[in-house]
Amino acid sequence: MSFTVHIVDDEESLRDSLGFLFASRGIATRTWASGEDLLAEWPLADCGCLILDVRMEGMSGPQLLDALQARPEGLVPPVIFLTGHADVPLAVQSLKSGAFDFVEKPFNDNHIVDIALAAIAAHEGRLAEAQAREAVAARRASLSAREAEVMALMLEGLMNKQIADRLGIAMRTVEVHRSRVLAKMGARNIADLARMT
């Protein structure tokens, strides 16, 4: 999927110049005049990162980030704040609240594009990790109650005989369950299993 940079700023000239800048580098953008406008259409599946002005009419950039983080849809794409010199302490506070970076105005064109590309790459990585976790959770949910017990003991490092003794079942049954656990979890061996869980 190709991601779009979403720009929220109440200055039309800045929105236009950023849109032109990103387009010149082959990066899709969508601009918004206010945080309220963006929230009205959230979530946006194509959003790779957000560039938010710190100070805007109505909802400020930090308030918009807070509102997005409070939403139930999950992962908020990385946020880059645009800030004037006087807003630097506020921008630093926003970093502590989860912003990806902040860029002081006036900014270097290449610098802001590079930060946005890094933010999109970070977002892609976080999405891949979230999808991997969901896949592991789905595979784990496919285990029977007994297979889940066997897996837990495998992960404790117990051998088949020890698992059989602990559960009061035949060692051959443990071998069957162990094989099914590895197959269902998509793991080649216990080390794979430990890494994914």
C-alpha positions as CSV (number, residue, x, y, z in Angstrom):
1,M,0.0,0.0,0.0
2,S,1.3,3.5,-0.8
3,F,0.8,5.9,2.0
4,T,-0.3,9.6,2.0
5,V,1.1,12.4,4.1
6,H,-1.8,14.3,5.7
7,I,-1.1,17.9,6.4
8,V,-3.3,19.9,8.9
9,D,-2.7,23.6,9.0
10,D,-5.0,26.6,9.0
11,E,-2.8,28.6,6.7
12,E,-3.8,27.8,3.1
13,S,-0.5,29.0,1.7
14,L,1.5,26.6,3.9
15,R,-0.8,23.7,3.0
16,D,-0.4,24.5,-0.7
17,S,3.4,24.9,-0.5
18,L,3.8,21.6,1.4
19,G,1.5,19.8,-1.0
20,F,3.6,21.1,-3.9
21,L,6.9,20.1,-2.2
22,F,5.8,16.6,-1.5
23,A,4.3,16.2,-5.0
24,S,7.7,17.2,-6.4
25,R,9.2,14.2,-4.6
26,G,6.4,11.9,-5.8
27,I,4.7,11.7,-2.4
28,A,0.9,11.9,-2.2
29,T,-0.6,14.4,0.2
30,R,-4.0,15.4,1.4
31,T,-4.5,18.7,3.2
32,W,-6.9,19.8,5.9
33,A,-7.8,23.3,7.1
34,S,-8.4,22.1,10.7
35,G,-8.1,19.2,13.1
36,E,-11.9,19.0,13.3
37,D,-12.1,18.4,9.5
38,L,-9.6,15.6,9.8
39,L,-11.3,14.0,12.8
40,A,-14.6,14.0,10.9
41,E,-13.2,11.6,8.4
42,W,-10.9,9.6,10.7
43,P,-9.7,6.8,10.4
44,L,-7.9,7.2,7.1
45,A,-6.4,3.9,5.9
46,D,-3.9,5.6,3.6
47,C,-2.4,7.8,6.3
48,G,1.3,7.2,6.6
49,C,2.1,10.2,8.7
50,L,0.5,13.5,9.9
51,I,2.1,16.9,9.7
52,L,0.3,19.2,12.2
53,D,0.8,22.8,12.9
54,V,1.1,23.3,16.7
55,R,-1.0,26.5,16.8
56,M,-4.2,26.6,14.7
57,E,-7.6,28.2,15.0
58,G,-9.9,25.9,16.9
59,M,-8.2,22.6,17.8
60,S,-4.4,22.8,18.2
61,G,-2.0,20.2,16.8
62,P,-1.3,18.7,20.3
63,Q,-5.1,18.6,21.0
64,L,-5.6,16.8,17.7
65,L,-2.9,14.2,18.6
66,D,-4.6,13.7,22.0
67,A,-8.0,13.2,20.3
68,L,-6.5,10.7,17.8
69,Q,-4.8,8.7,20.6
70,A,-8.1,8.6,22.5
71,R,-9.9,7.0,19.5
72,P,-10.6,3.3,19.5
73,E,-9.3,2.6,16.0
74,G,-5.9,1.7,17.2
75,L,-2.5,2.7,15.8
76,V,-2.1,6.4,15.2
77,P,0.3,7.2,12.4
78,P,3.5,9.1,13.3
79,V,2.9,12.8,13.9
80,I,5.3,15.6,12.9
81,F,4.6,19.0,14.4
82,L,5.4,22.3,12.7
83,T,6.3,24.9,15.2
84,G,7.3,28.5,15.5
85,H,10.3,29.3,17.8
86,A,8.1,30.3,20.7
87,D,6.4,26.9,20.6
88,V,9.5,24.7,21.0
89,P,8.7,23.8,24.7
90,L,5.2,22.8,23.6
91,A,6.7,20.7,20.8
92,V,9.1,19.0,23.2
93,Q,6.1,18.2,25.5
94,S,4.4,16.7,22.4
95,L,7.3,14.4,21.7
96,K,6.9,13.1,25.2
97,S,3.2,12.5,24.4
98,G,4.1,10.3,21.4
99,A,4.9,12.7,18.5
100,F,7.4,11.4,16.0
101,D,9.3,14.7,15.5
102,F,8.9,18.4,15.3
103,V,10.2,20.9,12.7
104,E,10.8,24.5,13.4
105,K,9.6,27.1,10.9
106,P,11.0,28.2,8.6
107,F,12.1,24.7,7.6
108,N,14.4,23.2,5.1
109,D,12.4,21.5,2.3
110,N,14.6,18.4,2.1
111,H,14.7,18.0,5.8
112,I,10.9,17.9,6.3
113,V,10.5,15.4,3.4
114,D,13.2,13.2,4.9
115,I,11.5,13.3,8.3
116,A,8.1,12.4,6.7
117,L,9.7,9.5,4.8
118,A,11.3,8.2,8.0
119,A,7.9,8.5,9.7
120,I,6.2,6.5,7.0
121,A,8.9,3.8,7.2
122,A,8.4,3.7,11.0
123,H,4.6,3.4,10.5
124,E,5.0,0.6,8.0
125,G,7.2,-1.2,10.5
126,R,4.7,-0.8,13.3
127,L,1.9,-2.0,11.1
128,A,3.9,-5.1,10.1
129,E,4.6,-5.8,13.8
130,A,0.9,-5.4,14.7
131,Q,-0.1,-7.7,11.9
132,A,2.5,-10.3,13.0
133,R,1.1,-10.1,16.6
134,E,-2.4,-10.6,15.3
135,A,-1.4,-13.6,13.2
136,V,0.3,-15.2,16.2
137,A,-2.7,-14.5,18.4
138,A,-5.0,-16.1,15.8
139,R,-2.7,-19.2,15.5
140,R,-2.6,-19.4,19.3
141,A,-6.4,-19.3,19.4
142,S,-6.6,-22.3,17.1
143,L,-4.8,-24.5,19.7
144,S,-7.0,-26.9,21.7
145,A,-6.9,-26.5,25.5
146,R,-4.5,-29.5,25.7
147,E,-2.2,-28.2,23.0
148,A,-2.1,-24.8,24.8
149,E,-1.0,-26.7,28.0
150,V,1.7,-28.6,26.1
151,M,2.9,-25.4,24.4
152,A,3.2,-23.6,27.8
153,L,5.3,-26.5,29.2
154,M,7.4,-26.6,26.0
155,L,8.2,-23.0,26.5
156,E,9.2,-23.7,30.1
157,G,11.9,-25.9,28.6
158,L,10.4,-29.3,29.7
159,M,11.2,-32.4,27.7
160,N,8.4,-34.7,26.4
161,K,8.7,-37.1,29.3
162,Q,8.5,-34.3,31.8
163,I,5.4,-32.9,30.1
164,A,3.8,-36.3,30.0
165,D,4.5,-36.8,33.7
166,R,3.2,-33.3,34.6
167,L,0.0,-33.8,32.6
168,G,-0.5,-37.4,33.4
169,I,-0.6,-38.5,29.7
170,A,1.4,-40.9,27.5
171,M,4.6,-39.6,26.0
172,R,3.4,-40.5,22.5
173,T,0.4,-38.2,23.1
174,V,2.8,-35.4,24.1
175,E,4.7,-36.0,20.9
176,V,1.5,-35.7,18.8
177,H,0.5,-32.5,20.6
178,R,4.0,-31.1,20.3
179,S,3.9,-31.7,16.6
180,R,0.5,-30.1,16.2
181,V,1.5,-27.1,18.3
182,L,4.5,-26.5,16.0
183,A,2.4,-27.0,12.9
184,K,-0.4,-24.7,14.0
185,M,1.9,-22.0,15.2
186,G,4.0,-22.1,12.0
187,A,7.2,-22.7,14.0
188,R,10.0,-25.0,12.8
189,N,11.2,-25.7,16.4
190,I,11.0,-24.5,20.0
191,A,13.3,-21.6,19.4
192,D,11.0,-20.3,16.7
193,L,8.1,-20.8,19.0
194,A,9.8,-18.9,21.8
195,R,10.6,-16.0,19.5
196,M,7.1,-15.6,18.2
197,T,5.4,-15.8,21.6
